Amino acid sequence: MVRVRSADGQPVDRVTIEGVYEPSGRLVRDTRPTPQGLCIFHWLANGGDERLRLRLLAEDGSLAEVEVPHDRPSPAEVIEVLLAKAKQKTGT
């Protein structure tokens, strides 16, 4: 489970998720509400995946990338993710 926060530390209400379980290559693509910033991901019981690589994107364009190892020491602990501010486009 991850808690997604904006660059200023506030929980994000909605997030677009792009992820891949490795080494199986199983994909996760979804846009979902994140109550209090929380987002849950499920591991297959006998999937053999070692990690989940995530790209999390908020509506304002802020984003973060995070890797969640399957064998982390405290699997029930929430992983805090702080989104980086979206880069502003500059005119030419």
N, C-alpha and C positions, 0 to 999 in steps of 0.2 A: 504494500500500500504506500502511496506517495501523497504528500500534501503539497499542492502547488500554490505558490505565493507570488504575487506581483513583485516587481523590483523594489517597491516601497514596503514590502512585507505583509500586504493584505491578501487573504485567501482569494483565489480566483474562482469565479462562479461557473465558468464553462471553459473547456479546453479541447483542442483537437490533438489527437494522439496518433502518432505514427511509430510503430515499434516492430521489432523482430526478435523472436526467440532464437537463440543460437545454441547448438549448431543446426537445429531442425529447419530453420528458415520460416517457421510459422509466423504469419504477419498479424499485426493488430493495427487496425485503422478505424477511427471512430471520433465523433465529436459528441461529447457528453457533458451533462451538468456535473459539477464537482462540489457537493454540499460541504461547506466549510473548507473548501480546497481539497477534499479527499477524493482519491481515485484508486480503485482496487483493480489489481491484475491477478489472474488465476494461472497457476502452473498445472499442466496436465500431470496426473498421478504417475504415469510411467513414460513420460515424454522424453526424459534424458537430456533436457535442455539445461545448460550451465548458466546462462545469463539472459537477461532481457535488456535490449538496448532501446531506449525511448527518446523520442523527440516530442516535446510538449509545446504547443503553440496556443497563446491566448488570442482573443478577438482583436486586441490592439496591436498584434504583431510581435509582442514580446515572446521569447522562447527560451527553452533550456533543453539540454541533452543530458541524459543520465543513464548509467548502466546499473542494473539490479542483478547481483549475483544470486543464483539459486541457493547456494550454501552459505549465505551470510550468517554471522554468529547469532544475531537476534532477528529471526524472520518475522516476528510479530511487531517489531518496532517500525513506526512510521518513518519513511525517508522524506526529509524536508527538501523541497526543490524550490529555489528562488529563480524566477525568470529574469533574463537580461532584458533591458529596455530595447524596444525596436529601434533599429537604426533609421534615422530620418533621411529621406532622399533629398539630395541636393540638385538644384537645377544646373544646367550647363549653358 
